[in-house]
């Protein structure tokens, strides 16, 4: 696990402003988690049918990843109306790859509903795969919008770090270099899959 660290005191913002940003990111990511889990619980318990789940869960993903992408580009003062064509395409691709898997998940839920004696906890564990993409989307958007900003790879509090994250610790590169090499936090390309 890793944490992005800015090389210039998070672009010279105050500790209070940094705390507010961290709260905002945590709050919106928490809202994303709540929305996805509520949708899963609703389908599992029979409140939604298959079509309602797929449609609603897919929309929750679109809305959540749009929020994450907006947060990422906001790190460099870029509003959604200012996104480049490449940034819009990257966001659309990110969302599409997430939504493509929803049907398979819906089948798994349908086969393990409460009425059939299925347990909710394993379904929530699978839901975390989508939830974990939220910070990845935010980071990818920031990397695109903030291409010339320098970032340092800081290892998080995990006891054991993966073979990808460990050698990156302490390295400082421009966002564009990290992005070009596919070395972004939360990336599924990392040995830890971006979440272990």
C-alpha positions in Angstrom: 0.0 0.0 0.0 1.2 3.5 -0.7 0.3 7.1 -0.1 1.0 9.9 -2.6 3.1 12.6 -1.0 3.6 16.1 -2.5 7.2 17.3 -2.7 6.3 20.9 -1.9 4.1 20.6 1.3 1.0 19.7 -0.8 1.4 22.8 -3.0 1.9 25.2 -0.1 -1.6 24.9 1.4 -2.2 25.2 5.1 -2.7 22.2 7.5 -6.3 23.2 7.9 -6.9 23.3 4.1 -5.1 19.9 3.8 -7.3 18.4 6.6 -10.4 19.8 4.8 -9.3 18.1 1.6 -8.6 14.8 3.3 -12.1 15.0 4.9 -13.7 15.8 1.6 -11.9 12.9 -0.2 -12.8 10.5 2.7 -16.4 11.8 2.8 -17.0 11.4 -0.9 -15.3 8.0 -1.1 -17.4 6.9 2.0 -20.6 8.1 0.2 -19.5 6.0 -2.8 -19.0 3.0 -0.6 -22.4 3.5 1.1 -24.2 3.9 -2.3 -22.7 0.7 -3.8 -23.3 -1.4 -0.6 -26.9 -0.2 -0.4 -27.5 -1.2 -4.0 -26.0 -4.7 -3.3 -28.0 -5.1 -0.1 -31.2 -4.1 -2.0 -30.7 -6.7 -4.7 -29.6 -9.4 -2.3 -32.7 -8.8 -0.1 -35.2 -8.6 -3.0 -35.9 -4.8 -3.0 -34.4 -4.6 -6.6 -34.7 -7.0 -9.5 -31.8 -7.8 -11.8 -32.4 -5.0 -14.2 -32.9 -2.4 -11.5 -29.7 -3.5 -9.8 -27.6 -3.4 -13.0 -28.9 -0.1 -14.1 -28.6 1.5 -10.6 -25.2 0.0 -9.7 -23.9 1.1 -13.1 -25.2 4.7 -12.6 -23.6 4.7 -9.1 -20.3 3.8 -10.6 -20.6 6.5 -13.3 -21.5 9.1 -10.7 -18.9 8.0 -8.2 -16.0 7.8 -10.7 -17.0 11.2 -12.1 -16.7 12.6 -8.6 -13.3 11.0 -8.1 -12.1 12.2 -11.4 -13.3 15.7 -10.6 -11.5 15.6 -7.3 -8.3 14.5 -9.1 -8.3 17.2 -11.7 -9.2 19.8 -9.0 -5.8 19.2 -7.4 -4.4 21.3 -10.2 -7.3 23.7 -10.5 -8.9 22.0 -13.5 -12.7 22.0 -13.6 -14.7 19.3 -15.6 -15.5 22.0 -18.2 -11.8 22.4 -18.8 -10.9 18.7 -19.2 -9.0 17.8 -22.3 -10.3 15.3 -24.9 -7.7 12.8 -23.5 -8.9 13.3 -20.0 -12.6 12.8 -21.0 -11.7 9.7 -23.0 -9.6 8.3 -20.1 -12.5 8.9 -17.7 -15.0 7.2 -20.1 -12.6 4.3 -20.5 -12.2 4.0 -16.8 -16.0 4.0 -16.2 -16.6 1.5 -19.1 -14.1 -1.0 -17.7 -15.9 -0.9 -14.3 -19.4 -1.1 -15.7 -18.6 -4.0 -18.0 -18.3 -6.2 -14.9 -21.6 -5.3 -13.3 -23.6 -8.0 -15.1 -21.3 -10.8 -13.9 -21.6 -9.4 -10.3 -25.4 -9.2 -10.6 -25.5 -12.9 -11.6 -23.4 -13.8 -8.5 -25.8 -11.8 -6.3 -28.8 -13.4 -7.9 -27.4 -16.8 -7.2 -26.8 -15.9 -3.5 -29.8 -13.9 -2.5 -31.1 -13.9 1.1 -34.1 -15.9 -0.2 -31.7 -18.6 -1.4 -29.8 -18.6 1.9 -26.9 -16.6 0.5 -24.7 -14.5 2.8 -24.2 -10.7 2.3 -20.6 -10.4 3.6 -19.0 -12.2 0.6 -20.9 -9.9 -1.7 -19.7 -6.8 0.2 -16.2 -8.1 -0.2 -16.6 -8.2 -3.9 -18.2 -4.7 -3.8 -14.9 -3.5 -2.4 -13.3 -4.1 -5.8 -15.3 -1.3 -7.2 -14.9 0.9 -4.1 -11.1 0.5 -4.4 -11.2 2.0 -7.9 -12.4 5.4 -6.5 -8.9 6.5 -5.3 -7.4 5.0 -8.4 -9.6 7.2 -10.6 -8.8 10.3 -8.5 -5.1 9.6 -8.8 -5.2 8.9 -12.6 -7.2 12.1 -13.1 -4.7 14.1 -11.0 -1.8 12.5 -12.9 -3.3 13.7 -16.2 -4.2 17.2 -15.0 -1.0 17.8 -13.0 1.5 16.3 -15.4 4.3 18.6 -14.4 3.8 18.4 -10.6 6.3 16.3 -8.8 5.1 13.5 -6.5 7.0 11.3 -4.1 6.0 7.6 -3.5 5.5 7.2 0.2 4.8 3.7 1.7 1.7 3.5 3.8 1.3 1.7 7.1 1.0 -1.8 5.7 3.2 -4.3 7.5 4.5 -6.0 4.3 4.8 -4.1 1.0 4.5 -5.7 -2.4 7.3 -6.1 -4.9 6.0 -3.1 -6.9 5.5 -0.6 -4.2 8.6 -1.3 -2.1 11.2 -0.2 -4.8 9.2 2.9 -5.6 9.4 4.2 -2.0 11.0 7.6 -1.8 11.2 8.1 -5.6 10.2 11.5 -6.9 9.0 12.0 -10.5 6.6 14.2 -12.3 3.1 12.9 -12.5 3.5 12.5 -16.3 6.4 10.0 -15.7 4.4 8.0 -13.1 1.5 7.9 -15.5 3.5 6.9 -18.6 5.0 4.0 -16.6 1.7 2.8 -15.2 3.0 3.3 -11.7 0.1 5.0 -9.9 -1.3 4.2 -6.5 -4.3 1.9 -6.5 -3.3 0.7 -9.9 -4.3 -2.9 -10.6 -0.9 -3.2 -12.5 0.9 -3.3 -9.1 1.9 -6.6 -7.6 -0.5 -5.9 -4.8 -3.3 -5.2 -7.3 -3.5 -1.7 -5.8 -5.5 -2.9 -2.8 -3.6 -5.6 -0.9 
